[in-house]
Amino acid sequence: MTELPISSQPLAQRPPRRLSNGMFALLLTAPGLALLAAVVVYPLITALVTAFFEQSLVEPGREFVGFDNIVDVLTGDFVRLLVQTIVFTLGTTIAPFVIGFGLALALNTRIRGAKVLRGLMLIPWLIPGVVVSFLWMWIFNANYGVMNSLLQSLGLIEDPQAWLADPTTAMIAVIVAKTWQSFPWMMVMLLAGLQTVPPELHEAAEIDGAGTVRRFFSITVPQMGGIIGLVLLLEFIWNFQHFDIIYVLTGGGPAGSTQTFATAVYETAFTGFDLGRAGALGLLWMVLLMGLVVVYVRFSEKGEKR
């Protein structure tokens, strides 16, 4: 019996199996996607489904009612909430934009301590919303508030005013508080945009005899059109869903004069215990927000093409 020759060469090894780029990317993003689904997607879908049921927060069980909750919201306070939300959103978008743009123009000049001032002005934006609310609650206090003392010393008012308890002034007070918190972000973004404007354009316009105002509207604003639109859209979207400062300062009062979609959904669900109506209100609110997001995405795409 003859023995088979044993090869001195090692056995051929099968090459290791490699994951495709797509599968590798999926494995990397899977934990984040799972967390997103558990924290955002599932609660969102649950809330939207609740809009079609009559369901209480304190009683078990629910009953399918179709579009009854949505119709009830639309025929109820929806228009008032929409108007008040838009008033708050416009006020807290335009006011900080004007203040932020003015400060950005000032800091864009060669003044001493510009970097220090820029850092100090960021403080209101870094303070949490709840802290900002308590600060302005003290300022607007009818008994010992700084606002009343200042206006009385200037002779603008005779008697102390209850700014947060008066329906005619409560919304203005809330807008002032939110503006104080928001203008630093606008200032930083607009200052960054100002620094991208070529100085040669201003120098050439100045040689041609254009004044400061003419150069601002003919050179600065057109050159910053993209950043201005982006800042305004982002701030509008954020303010459209703002909650903490309104709720802490006024709770949506007095007499619902500062109620917005954000505070109305919270009050309906956790004070009125009506999850179905709160879900319907949240559904309509989300549809409006989606429209704003579409506008933002379209604007961003046009900006990238430019």
Buried (B, 14 or more C-beta within 10 A) or exposed (E): EEEEEEEEEEEEEEEEEEEEEEEEEEEEEEEEEEEEEEEEEEEEEEBBEBBBBBBEEEEEEBEEBEEBBBEBBBEEBBEEBBEBBBBBBBBBBBBBBEBBBEBBBEBBEEEEEBEEBBEEBBEBBEEEBEEBBEBBBEBBBBEEBEBBEEBBEEEEEEEBBBBBBBEEBBBBBBBBBBBBBBBBBBBBBBBEBBEEBEEEBBEEBEEEEBEEEEBEEEBBEEBBEBBBBBBBBBBBBBBBBBBBBBBBBBBBBBEBBBBBBBBBBBBBBEEBBBBBBBBBBBBBBBEBBEEBEEBBEEBBEEEEEE
